[in-house]
Amino acid sequence: MSLRVRVWMVALGLGLGLGLLPGVARAAVACPQPLVVSFLDGEFPPFLYGNGTQFATPKPGWAVEWVRQTLAELGCEASLTRGPFRRTAQQMAVDAVQIAVGFAHLPERELTMRFPHRADGSLDDRLALLTTDVVLFGLVEPRGGAAGQVVRKVGIVTGSIEESVARERRLPMEAAPTHRANLAKLRAGRIDLVLGVRQVFSASELVAEPAVQVLEPPLQVVRYFAPTSQALYERHPDFVKAFWLGMCERARRQTQRPAACQ
């Protein structure tokens, strides 16, 4: 057996032991500094727990764990923060935040954020962290009965994918800072429906009285990514691609998604 083959077999064994295959070991990339990774400030189980600026302990959520594991694999460090949609988008535009985890793709976000693309320039949905749909939530027993319900106000979160969907469908919107604020307003009778992605509320939140249900059919399919600032992609494209791939692989294993990351 040649020295080259023996060296390859040793490297292969190390790769298997460290869980770095397929693709053998992740290629070394230059780590950007500073590197700020931002998550949204609302709870989104099981991907993100806790509200506001703090991460829940000891389990902050899948998305936080994916980021920490991917950065550790790449040998890079980052500051993790949380903030609302609109502020995070503004920070991305000036490169004060370099990565935003859990942002759905919208054409207008391409102006200030970098999403993964295929060679032909189309969105590369193979690297999405989550594919879900936007739905309406309403009371199981609407005030006045389902037949006579008039929809005057639909709760949305400012800067979210739901706001874009509501505008496209010309729904009568009322904005709130968080989805849970909208849920409280729905139960209090201040709005008629809430617009959000299917997973935004836990089962326990929906069954609390007065009970809330998903209203089918869904309004739109959406895909969530971890977009970067345009400046970060221009400075460190290899790091960004390796980060996206590492995040996608972890999301695929955790959610048992059959499609492979590319």
SERO-4910 file (N, C-alpha, C, O; in steps of 0.05 Angstrom, whole numbers):
BEGIN
 pado doro    nc1    nc2    nc3   cac1   cac2   cac3    cc1    cc2    cc3    oc1    oc2    oc3
  Met    A     17    -24      0      0      0      0     18     25      0     36     27     16
  Ser    A     12     44    -18     29     67    -20     24     86      3      4     85     17
  Leu    A     44    104      8     41    124     29     17    142     24      3    149     43
  Arg    A     13    149     -2    -10    167     -8    -36    154      0    -54    167     11
  Val    A    -40    128     -6    -64    114      0    -68    112     30    -90    116     40
  Arg    A    -46    106     45    -48    104     74    -56    131     87    -73    132    105
  Val    A    -44    152     77    -51    179     86    -81    185     81    -95    196     98
  Trp    A    -91    177     57   -119    181     50   -137    165     69   -157    176     78
  Met    A   -130    140     76   -146    124     93   -147    135    121   -168    135    135
  Val    A   -124    146    131   -124    159    157   -142    183    157   -157    187    176
  Ala    A   -140    199    136   -157    223    135   -186    216    133   -203    229    146
  Leu    A   -193    194    119   -220    185    117   -231    176    144   -253    183    151
  Gly    A   -214    162    159   -222    153    185   -227    176    204   -246    176    219
  Leu    A   -210    196    203   -214    220    220   -239    235    212   -254    244    229
  Gly    A   -244    236    186   -268    250    177   -293    236    187   -312    249    195
  Leu    A   -293    209    185   -316    195    195   -320    198    225   -342    202    235
  Gly    A   -297    198    240   -299    200    269   -309    227    277   -322    230    298
  Leu    A   -303    248    262   -311    275    269   -338    283    257   -348    305    262
  Gly    A   -350    264    241   -376    270    229   -374    291    207   -393    306    204
  Leu    A   -352    292    192   -348    313    172   -354    303    144   -352    319    125
  Leu    A   -362    278    140   -369    268    114   -399    268    111   -413    268    131
  Pro    A   -411    270     86   -396    269     61   -383    295     54   -386    315     68
  Gly    A   -366    294     33   -351    317     25   -324    318     39   -309    337     36
  Val    A   -318    296     55   -295    294     72   -294    319     90   -315    331     94
  Ala    A   -272    327    100   -270    349    119   -278    375    106   -271    380     83
  Arg    A   -291    392    121   -298    418    110   -273    434    105   -256    437    122
  Ala    A   -271    446     81   -247    461     74   -244    485     92   -263    497    100
  Ala    A   -219    491     99   -213    514    116   -221    540    102   -216    543     78
  Val    A   -234    558    117   -242    584    105   -232    606    124   -229    601    148
  Ala    A   -228    629    113   -220    652    130   -245    662    145   -267    664    134
  Cys    A   -241    666    171   -264    674    188   -267    705    187   -248    719    192
  Pro    A   -291    714    182   -296    743    182   -296    754    210   -305    741    229
  Gln    A   -286    778    213   -288    793    239   -291    822    233   -276    833    216
  Pro    A   -310    835    246   -329    824    265   -350    807    251   -354    809    227
  Leu    A   -363    789    266   -384    772    255   -408    772    275   -405    761    297
  Val    A   -429    785    267   -453    787    284   -476    771    271   -483    776    248
  Val    A   -487    752    285   -509    735    275   -534    742    291   -534    741    316
  Ser    A   -555    750    277   -579    759    291   -602    740    286   -605    729    264
  Phe    A   -618    736    307   -642    720    306   -665    739    312   -662    760    324
  Leu    A   -689    731    304   -712    748    310   -719    747    339   -711    729    354
  Asp    A   -734    767    348   -739    770    377   -764    755    387   -771    758    410
  Gly    A   -778    741    369   -802    726    377   -796    696    378   -780    686    363
  Glu    A   -810    682    396   -807    653    398   -819    639    373   -839    647    363
  Phe    A   -805    618    365   -813    603    341   -806    574    345   -787    564    332
  Pro    A   -820    560    363   -813    532    370   -815    514    346   -833    517    329
  Pro    A   -798    494    344   -775    488    362   -749    501    353   -727    495    363
  Phe    A   -751    519    334   -727    531    322   -715    553    340   -691    557    340
  Leu    A   -732    567    355   -722    589    371   -740    592    395   -764    595    393
  Tyr    A   -728    592    419   -743    596    444   -735    622    457   -713    632    454
  Gly    A   -753    632    474   -748    657    487   -758    681    471   -761    679    447
  Asn    A   -762    703    484   -772    727    471   -754    751    478   -740    751    499
  Gly    A   -755    771    462   -739    795    467   -709    790    460   -703    777    440
  Thr    A   -692    802    476   -663    801    469   -649    777    480   -626    772    473
  Gln    A   -662    761    497   -649    739    510   -655    712    496   -677    708    485
  Phe    A   -636    694    498   -639    667    488   -648    649    512   -637    652    534
  Ala    A   -666    631    507   -675    613    528   -652    594    536   -636    586    519
  Thr    A   -651    586    561   -631    567    570   -646    545    585   -666    550    598
  Pro    A   -636    520    584   -612    511    570   -615    505    541   -596    499    527
  Lys    A   -640    507    530   -645    500    502   -655    525    488   -679    531    489
  Pro    A   -638    538    473   -646    563    459   -662    557    433   -675    575    423
  Gly    A   -660    532    423   -675    526    399   -656    514    378   -632    519    379
  Trp    A   -668    500    359   -652    486    339   -634    506    323   -610    500    319
  Ala    A   -645    529    315   -631    547    297   -605    557    311   -585    560    298
  Val    A   -607    564    337   -584    573    352   -563    551    353   -539    556    350
  Glu    A   -572    526    358   -553    504    360   -540    499    333   -516    493    332
  Trp    A   -555    501    311   -543    498    284   -521    519    279   -500    512    268
  Val    A   -526    544    287   -506    565    283   -481    559    299   -459    560    288
  Arg    A   -484    552    324   -461    547    341   -445    523    331   -420    524    330
  Gln    A   -458    502    322   -445    478    312   -430    484    286   -408    475    281
  Thr    A   -444    499    268   -431    505    242   -407    523    246   -387    518    233
  Leu    A   -409    543    263   -386    561    268   -363    545    280   -340    549    273
  Ala    A   -369    527    299   -348    511    311   -335    493    291   -310    490    291
  Glu    A   -350    482    272   -338    465    251   -320    482    233   -299    472    224
  Leu    A   -327    507    228   -311    524    211   -288    537    227   -271    550    215
  Gly    A   -288    534    253   -267    547    270   -270    577    272   -251    591    275
  Cys    A   -295    586    271   -300    615    272   -317    623    297   -331    606    308
  Glu    A   -316    648    305   -331    658    327   -349    681    319   -343    695    299
  Ala    A   -371    684    333   -390    705    327   -404    714    352   -406    700    371
  Ser    A   -415    738    350   -433    749    371   -462    743    362   -469    749    339
  Leu    A   -478    731    380   -505    724    374   -524    745    387   -522    750    411
  Thr    A   -542    756    371   -560    776    381   -589    770    372   -593    752    356
  Arg    A   -608    785    382   -636    782    374   -648    810    369   -640    829    382
  Gly    A   -667    812    350   -679    837    345   -704    834    327   -707    813    315
  Pro    A   -720    855    325   -744    853    307   -737    854    278   -714    861    270
  Phe    A   -756    846    261   -751    844    232   -739    869    220   -718    869    208
  Arg    A   -754    892    224   -746    916    210   -719    926    219   -702    934    202
  Arg    A   -713    926    245   -687    935    255   -664    917    244   -643    927    237
  Thr    A   -669    891    244   -648    873    234   -643    878    205   -620    878    196
  Ala    A   -664    883    189   -660    888    161   -644    914    157   -627    916    139
  Gln    A   -650    934    173   -635    959    171   -606    955    178   -588    967    166
  Gln    A   -600    939    199   -573    933    207   -558    918    185   -534    921    181
  Met    A   -572    900    172   -560    885    150   -551    903    127   -531    899    115
  Ala    A   -568    924    122   -562    942    100   -536    957    104   -523    964     84
  Val    A   -529    962    129   -504    977    134   -482    959    145   -462    969    155
  Asp    A   -486    933    144   -467    913    152   -461    914    182   -439    906    191
  Ala    A   -480    924    198   -477    922    227   -484    895    237   -475    886    258
  Val    A   -501    880    222   -506    852    226   -498    838    200   -505    847    178
  Gln    A   -483    816    203   -473    803    179   -491    779    170   -492    773    146
  Ile    A   -504    765    189   -521    742    182   -547    745    198   -547    751    222
  Ala    A   -569    740    184   -596    740    197   -608    712    193   -614    704    171
  Val    A   -612    698    215   -622    671    214   -653    671    216   -664    683    234
  Gly    A   -666    658    197   -695    656    198   -710    678    183   -731    686    191
  Phe    A   -698    688    161   -712    708    145   -722    694    120   -708    680    105
  Ala    A   -748    698    114   -760    687     90   -751    704     66   -745    728     69
  His    A   -749    691     43   -741    706     19   -763    723      8   -786    714      5
  Leu    A   -757    748      3   -774    767    -11   -757    781    -32   -734    787    -26
  Pro    A   -768    787    -55   -752    801    -76   -740    827    -66   -717    833    -73
  Glu    A   -754    843    -50   -744    868    -41   -721    865    -21   -704    883    -18
  Arg    A   -719    842     -8   -697    837     11   -671    832     -4   -649    834      8
  Glu    A   -672    825    -29   -648    822    -45   -632    847    -48   -608    847    -54
  Leu    A   -644    870    -43   -630    896    -45   -610    900    -23   -590    913    -27
  Thr    A   -615    888      1   -597    893     23   -586    867     35   -569    868     53
  Met    A   -596    844     26   -586    818     36   -578    800     14   -587    803     -9
  Arg    A   -561    782     20   -552    762      0   -564    735      8   -558    724     29
  Phe    A   -581    724    -10   -592    697     -8   -577    678    -26   -564    687    -45
  Pro    A   -578    652    -21   -564    633    -39   -578    632    -66   -602    632    -68
  His    A   -561    631    -87   -572    630   -115   -558    607   -130   -536    599   -124
  Arg    A   -573    597   -150   -562    578   -168   -545    592   -189   -543    617   -190
  Ala    A   -532    576   -206   -514    588   -227   -530    606   -246   -518    625   -257
  Asp    A   -556    600   -250   -571    617   -268   -583    642   -255   -598    657   -268
  Gly    A   -577    646   -229   -586    670   -215   -612    666   -200   -620    684   -186
  Ser    A   -625    643   -203   -650    638   -189   -644    631   -160   -622    622   -153
  Leu    A   -664    634   -142   -661    628   -114   -655    598   -111   -669    581   -123
  Asp    A   -635    591    -95   -628    563    -90   -643    553    -66   -633    554    -44
  Asp    A   -668    543    -71   -684    533    -49   -674    508    -36   -685    499    -16
  Arg    A   -654    495    -48   -642    471    -36   -628    478     -9   -624    461      7
  Leu    A   -620    503     -6   -606    512     18   -625    525     38   -616    538     58
  Ala    A   -651    523     34   -670    534     53   -669    518     79   -665    493     79
  Leu    A   -672    532    102   -672    519    128   -699    508    135   -702    489    150
  Leu    A   -720    520    124   -747    511    130   -765    520    107   -764    543     97
  Thr    A   -783    502     98   -804    508     79   -830    504     93   -836    483    104
  Thr    A   -847    525     93   -873    523    107   -893    540     92   -887    549     69
  Asp    A   -915    546    104   -935    563     91   -947    583    110   -947    580    134
  Val    A   -956    605     98   -969    626    112   -999    620    114  -1012    614     94
  Val    A  -1010    621    138  -1038    614    143  -1052    636    160  -1039    653    172
  Leu    A  -1078    635    160  -1093    651    178  -1101    636    203  -1107    612    201
  Phe    A  -1100    649    226  -1109    637    251  -1135    652    260  -1136    677    258
  Gly    A  -1154    637    269  -1179    649    279  -1189    634    303  -1181    611    308
  Leu    A  -1208    646    317  -1220    633    340  -1236    608    331  -1249    609    310
  Val    A  -1235    587    346  -1250    563    340  -1280    570    340  -1295    560    324
  Glu    A  -1288    587    358  -1316    596    359  -1316    627    357  -1315    641    377
  Pro    A  -1317    637    332  -1316    666    328  -1340    680    341  -1362    669    343
  Arg    A  -1335    704    350  -1356    720    362  -1377    726    341  -1371    736    319
  Gly    A  -1402    719    347  -1423    724    327  -1427    700    309  -1446    700    292
  Gly    A  -1410    679    311  -1413    656    294  -1397    658    269  -1393    680    258
  Ala    A  -1388    635    258  -1371    635    234  -1385    646    210  -1373    660    194
  Ala    A  -1411    640    207  -1426    649    183  -1428    679    181  -1428    690    160
  Gly    A  -1430    692    204  -1434    721    204  -1409    737    209  -1411    761    213
  Gln    A  -1386    724    210  -1361    738    217  -1353    757    194  -1351    749    171
  Val    A  -1348    782    201  -1337    801    182  -1309    807    190  -1303    815    213
  Val    A  -1291    804    171  -1262    808    176  -1255    838    172  -1254    847    149
  Arg    A  -1251    852    194  -1244    880    192  -1214    886    197  -1203    904    186
  Lys    A  -1202    868    213  -1174    872    219  -1160    845    220  -1169    826    233
  Val    A  -1136    844    207  -1119    820    207  -1093    828    220  -1079    846    210
  Gly    A  -1085    814    241  -1060    821    255  -1036    811    240  -1034    787    232
  Ile    A  -1016    828    236   -991    821    224   -968    833    241   -973    850    257
  Val    A   -944    823    236   -920    834    249   -905    852    230   -900    843    207
  Thr    A   -899    876    238   -886    895    220   -860    884    209   -843    874    224
  Gly    A   -856    886    183   -832    877    170   -830    848    164   -810    839    153
  Ser    A   -850    832    170   -849    803    167   -859    795    139   -870    811    124
  Ile    A   -855    769    133   -865    758    108   -895    761    107   -907    764     85
  Glu    A   -909    759    130   -938    761    130   -948    788    121   -969    791    108
  Glu    A   -932    809    128   -940    836    119   -940    837     89   -958    849     77
  Ser    A   -920    825     76   -919    825     47   -943    810     35   -955    818     16
  Val    A   -949    786     47   -972    770     37   -998    786     40  -1015    786     23
  Ala    A  -1001    799     63  -1026    814     68  -1029    837     48  -1051    843     39
  Arg    A  -1006    850     42  -1008    873     23  -1015    862     -5  -1032    874    -19
  Glu    A  -1004    840    -13  -1010    828    -39  -1039    821    -41  -1051    824    -63
  Arg    A  -1051    811    -19  -1079    803    -20  -1098    825    -10  -1122    820     -8
  Arg    A  -1087    848     -4  -1103    871      4  -1120    865     28  -1144    873     29
  Leu    A  -1108    852     47  -1122    846     72  -1121    871     90  -1101    886     90
  Pro    A  -1142    875    106  -1142    898    125  -1123    893    148  -1130    879    167
  Met    A  -1100    905    148  -1079    899    167  -1080    916    192  -1088    939    191
  Glu    A  -1071    904    214  -1065    918    239  -1039    907    249  -1037    883    255
  Ala    A  -1019    924    252   -992    915    259   -988    913    289  -1000    927    305
  Ala    A   -970    894    297   -962    891    325   -933    883    324   -922    874    304
  Pro    A   -919    887    347   -890    881    347   -883    852    347   -862    844    338
  Thr    A   -902    834    357   -897    806    358   -922    790    351   -944    801    352
  His    A   -918    765    344   -941    748    338   -958    743    363   -983    741    362
  Arg    A   -945    741    386   -960    736    411   -977    760    419   -997    756    431
  Ala    A   -968    783    412   -984    807    417  -1010    805    400  -1031    812    409
  Asn    A  -1006    796    375  -1030    792    358  -1049    770    369  -1073    773    367
  Leu    A  -1037    749    380  -1054    728    391  -1071    738    414  -1094    731    417
  Ala    A  -1059    755    431  -1073    767    454  -1095    785    443  -1117    786    455
  Lys    A  -1090    801    422  -1110    818    411  -1133    803    398  -1156    812    399
  Leu    A  -1127    780    386  -1148    763    375  -1166    753    397  -1191    754    394
  Arg    A  -1155    744    418  -1171    733    440  -1187    755    454  -1209    750    465
  Ala    A  -1177    779    453  -1191    802    466  -1212    814    447  -1226    832    456
  Gly    A  -1214    804    423  -1233    815    404  -1225    840    390  -1242    854    378
  Arg    A  -1200    848    392  -1190    873    380  -1184    869    350  -1183    889    335
  Ile    A  -1178    845    342  -1174    838    314  -1190    813    308  -1198    798    326
  Asp    A  -1194    807    282  -1211    784    275  -1195    759    268  -1204    737    272
  Leu    A  -1171    763    256  -1154    740    248  -1125    748    253  -1119    772    255
  Val    A  -1108    728    253  -1079    732    255  -1066    718    231  -1074    696    224
  Leu    A  -1048    732    218  -1033    720    196  -1005    712    205   -991    729    217
  Gly    A   -997    688    200   -970    678    208   -964    652    195   -981    640    182
  Val    A   -939    643    198   -931    617    187   -942    596    206   -947    600    229
  Arg    A   -946    572    195   -960    551    209   -948    544    236   -963    538    255
  Gln    A   -922    545    239   -909    537    264   -906    559    284   -893    554    305
  Val    A   -916    583    279   -909    605    296   -920    602    325   -908    613    344
  Phe    A   -942    588    328   -954    584    355   -952    554    362   -956    537    346
  Ser    A   -946    549    387   -944    522    397   -973    511    401   -992    526    402
  Ala    A   -975    485    403  -1001    472    407  -1014    482    433  -1038    486    434
  Ser    A   -998    485    454  -1009    495    480  -1020    523    477  -1040    530    490
  Glu    A  -1007    540    461  -1017    567    457  -1044    567    442  -1061    584    448
  Leu    A  -1048    548    424  -1072    548    408  -1096    538    424  -1118    547    420
  Val    A  -1091    518    442  -1114    506    456  -1123    522    480  -1145    518    491
  Ala    A  -1107    541    489  -1115    558    512  -1141    573    505  -1145    581    482
  Glu    A  -1158    576    524  -1184    589    519  -1182    620    516  -1166    632    531
  Pro    A  -1197    631    498  -1212    617    477  -1194    605    455  -1175    618    446
  Ala    A  -1200    581    447  -1183    565    430  -1181    578    402  -1199    591    392
  Val    A  -1157    574    390  -1151    585    364  -1144    562    345  -1132    543    354
  Gln    A  -1151    565    320  -1145    544    300  -1133    556    275  -1136    579    269
  Val    A  -1120    538    259  -1110    545    233  -1133    544    213  -1149    525    214
  Leu    A  -1136    564    196  -1157    565    176  -1145    557    149  -1128    571    138
  Glu    A  -1153    534    139  -1144    524    113  -1160    536     91  -1183    544     95
  Pro    A  -1149    538     66  -1122    529     58  -1102    551     64  -1108    574     70
  Pro    A  -1076    543     62  -1055    563     66  -1055    584     43  -1066    580     22
  Leu    A  -1044    608     50  -1044    630     30  -1019    630     13  -1021    638    -10
  Gln    A   -997    621     24   -972    622      8   -951    604     20   -949    601     44
  Val    A   -935    591      3   -912    576     12   -888    594     15   -883    611     -3
  Val    A   -873    592     37   -850    609     42   -826    591     49   -829    570     61
  Arg    A   -802    602     44   -777    588     51   -760    606     67   -756    630     61
  Tyr    A   -749    595     89   -732    611    107   -703    604    103   -696    581     98
  Phe    A   -686    624    104   -657    622     99   -642    635    122   -653    645    141
  Ala    A   -615    636    118   -598    652    135   -583    671    117   -559    667    113
  Pro    A   -596    692    107   -583    710     88   -561    726    102   -560    729    127
  Thr    A   -542    736     86   -520    752     97   -522    780     86   -537    786     67
  Ser    A   -506    798     98   -504    824     86   -490    822     59   -474    804     55
  Gln    A   -495    841     42   -482    841     16   -452    844     20   -436    832      6
  Ala    A   -444    861     40   -416    866     45   -401    841     54   -379    835     45
  Leu    A   -414    825     71   -401    800     80   -396    781     57   -375    769     54
  Tyr    A   -416    778     40   -413    760     17   -391    769     -1   -376    753    -12
  Glu    A   -389    795     -6   -368    805    -23   -340    801    -12   -321    795    -26
  Arg    A   -337    803     15   -311    800     28   -304    770     32   -281    763     30
  His    A   -324    754     39   -318    726     47   -338    706     34   -353    693     48
  Pro    A   -338    704      7   -357    686     -6   -353    657      2   -373    642      4
  Asp    A   -328    648      6   -323    620     13   -335    614     41   -346    593     45
  Phe    A   -331    632     59   -342    628     86   -373    627     85   -385    609     97
  Val    A   -385    645     70   -414    646     68   -425    619     57   -444    608     67
  Lys    A   -413    610     35   -422    585     23   -419    561     42   -436    544     43
  Ala    A   -396    560     56   -392    538     75   -412    540     98   -421    520    108
  Phe    A   -417    565    107   -437    568    129   -464    559    120   -478    545    135
  Trp    A   -473    568     96   -499    560     86   -502    530     84   -522    518     92
  Leu    A   -481    517     74   -481    488     71   -483    474     98   -498    455    101
  Gly    A   -467    483    117   -467    471    143   -494    474    157   -504    455    170
  Met    A   -506    498    154   -533    502    166   -554    485    153   -570    473    167
  Cys    A   -552    483    127   -572    467    112   -570    437    120   -590    424    124
  Glu    A   -545    427    122   -542    399    129   -553    393    157   -565    372    161
  Arg    A   -549    411    175   -560    407    202   -590    409    203   -604    393    217
  Ala    A   -601    427    188   -630    430    186   -642    405    173   -663    395    182
  Arg    A   -629    394    153   -639    370    139   -640    346    158   -659    331    159
  Arg    A   -618    343    174   -617    320    192   -638    324    215   -651    304    223
  Gln    A   -640    348    225   -658    353    248   -688    349    240   -703    338    255
  Thr    A   -695    359    217   -722    358    208   -728    334    190   -751    330    181
  Gln    A   -708    317    186   -711    293    169   -721    299    142   -738    284    131
  Arg    A   -712    321    131   -719    329    104   -705    311     83   -681    308     86
  Pro    A   -719    300     64   -706    281     45   -687    294     25   -667    282     17
  Ala    A   -693    319     17   -677    331     -4   -648    337      7   -645    346     29
  Ala    A   -629    333    -10   -601    337     -3   -593    367     -7   -604    380    -24
  Cys    A   -575    376     10   -564    403      7   -543    402    -15   -529    382    -19
  Gln    A   -541    424    -30   -522    424    -53   -502    446    -48   -484    450    -65
***
